[in-house]
Amino acid sequence: MSVDDKYTYPGSGGVLVNHYNIRDAEQLDKALNAVASVRWAAMSREPLPEQFDIAQLQAIHRRLFDEIYPFAGQLRDVDAQAVGTGIPYSRPEFIPAQARSIDDGLRRDNYLREMPHDKFVDRLAYHWGELTALHPMRDGNTRSQSAFVTQLAAAAGYRIDWDRVDVDELRTVRLHAVASSERPLADYLRDRVQSFTDHDRDTHGRLDTGLSFEQTSKGQQMRALIETQRRALGQDPAGILRPPSSDRGTRRRRPPESRGSDRGVGL
């Protein structure tokens, strides 16, 4: 059971406050997967960003999770650690400075563009390790970082073969990058990252991410589920695919935020 903090319902054992007022951790995770999958399917058809920084990571997090979380896209202000490991992530007071350092490093590396395969993988592993250590949001870091590095790779001419990525194995090597070295992460990614071929570019006309979850039967079922939930709350079912607007908080009733300990556990 996770520790309650200012982001969770009091006495819930770590269930995060959410717009649907879901109090069961398993049901909340299902809703998160459904919404994030549909949102990412929509995002994967959009043009890639020109630069990659923590602001872009926050924008991705907001797009993926603002349907669920009132804190989507916001930097956390509680402590966090990797569940079940005791490995601490960045203290909240250090996140802004460390975020700037990550931004500077990506910019110096020209966002990994024009790099041969092995160097690209090595630098990708380094920067992903830095992002993992930062863990800037209260929840949803793995999903948003996966989307971020997918876009980063695509803009540099590479594709991550997610069909060959095991979530638990990836988590292990990412935490290894936090605790000691990014080398295991680089070794894990090396044969799971491929360059786009000329055929890929000619066929797709752009650097496509290769993700088409929305077109699968499961993706369609999840979208239908979320649209049903939106109708039940009197919301526009098509809004699930739209970018969040600045006045979004005025159009949805939010449950009251709890107040508790400032110590949280990263998920």
Long-range contacts (C-beta under 8 A, 24 or more apart in sequence): 2-83, 2-264, 2-265, 2-267, 3-261, 3-263, 3-264, 3-265, 4-258, 4-260, 4-261, 5-78, 5-260, 5-261, 5-262, 5-263, 5-264, 6-77, 6-78, 6-257, 6-258, 6-259, 6-260, 6-261, 6-262, 6-264, 7-71, 7-76, 7-78, 7-138, 7-139, 7-257, 7-258, 7-264, 8-258, 8-260, 8-264, 9-255, 9-258, 10-258, 10-260, 14-265, 14-267, 16-69, 16-138, 16-139, 17-69, 17-70, 17-254, 17-255, 17-257, 17-258, 18-68, 18-69, 18-70, 18-255, 19-67, 19-68, 19-69, 19-70, 19-252, 19-253, 19-254, 19-255, 20-68, 20-229, 20-233, 21-255, 28-68, 31-68, 31-226, 31-229, 32-65, 32-68, 32-140, 32-143, 33-222, 34-222, 34-223, 34-225, 34-226, 35-64, 35-65, 35-67, 35-68, 35-226, 35-240, 36-64, 36-65, 36-140, 36-143, 37-213, 37-214, 37-219, 37-222, 38-213, 38-214, 38-219, 38-222, 38-223, 38-226, 38-240, 38-241, 39-63, 39-64, 39-67, 39-240, 39-241, 40-64, 40-143, 40-147, 40-211, 40-213, 41-211, 41-212, 41-213, 41-214, 41-215, 41-219, 42-214, 42-241, 43-147, 44-208, 44-209, 44-211, 44-212, 47-206, 48-151, 48-154, 48-155, 48-206, 48-207, 49-151, 49-155, 51-107, 51-111, 52-106, 52-111, 52-148, 52-151, 52-152, 52-155, 53-99, 53-102, 53-103, 53-106, 53-107, 54-99, 54-100, 54-102, 54-103, 54-134, 54-136, 56-148, 57-131, 57-136, 57-144, 57-145, 57-148, 58-136, 58-137, 60-144, 60-147, 60-148, 60-151, 61-137, 61-140, 61-141, 61-144, 62-244, 63-243, 63-244, 64-140, 64-143, 64-144, 64-147, 65-139, 65-140, 65-144, 66-244, 66-248, 67-226, 67-240, 69-138, 69-139, 69-140, 70-249, 70-254, 70-257, 71-137, 71-138, 72-140, 72-244, 73-137, 73-244, 74-137, 74-138, 75-99, 75-136, 75-137, 76-135, 76-136, 76-137, 76-138, 76-264, 77-262, 78-138, 78-262, 78-263, 78-264, 79-262, 79-263, 79-264, 80-135, 80-138, 80-264, 80-265, 80-266, 81-265, 81-266, 82-175, 82-178, 82-266, 83-265, 83-266, 83-267, 85-175, 87-175, 87-178, 87-179, 89-133, 89-134, 89-135, 89-178, 89-266, 90-133, 90-134, 90-135, 90-136, 95-134, 95-136, 98-130, 98-133, 98-134, 99-134, 99-136, 101-130, 102-127, 102-130, 102-131, 102-134, 105-130, 106-152, 111-152, 111-155, 111-156, 112-152, 112-153, 112-156, 113-155, 113-156, 113-157, 114-156, 115-156, 117-158, 117-193, 117-195, 118-190, 120-153, 120-156, 120-158, 120-193, 121-186, 121-189, 121-190, 121-193, 122-182, 122-186, 124-149, 124-152, 124-153, 124-186, 124-189, 124-193, 125-177, 125-182, 125-183, 125-185, 125-186, 125-189, 126-177, 126-182, 126-186, 127-152, 128-174, 128-177, 128-182, 128-185, 129-174, 129-177, 129-178, 129-182, 129-185, 132-174, 132-175, 132-177, 132-178, 133-177, 133-178, 135-266, 138-264, 138-266, 138-267, 139-266, 139-267, 140-267, 141-266, 141-267, 142-171, 150-209, 150-211, 151-209, 153-193, 154-196, 154-207, 154-208, 154-209, 155-207, 157-195, 157-196, 157-207, 158-193, 158-194, 158-195, 158-196, 159-193, 159-194, 159-195, 159-196, 159-200, 159-209, 159-210, 160-189, 160-192, 160-193, 161-192, 161-193, 161-194, 162-210, 162-211, 164-192, 165-192
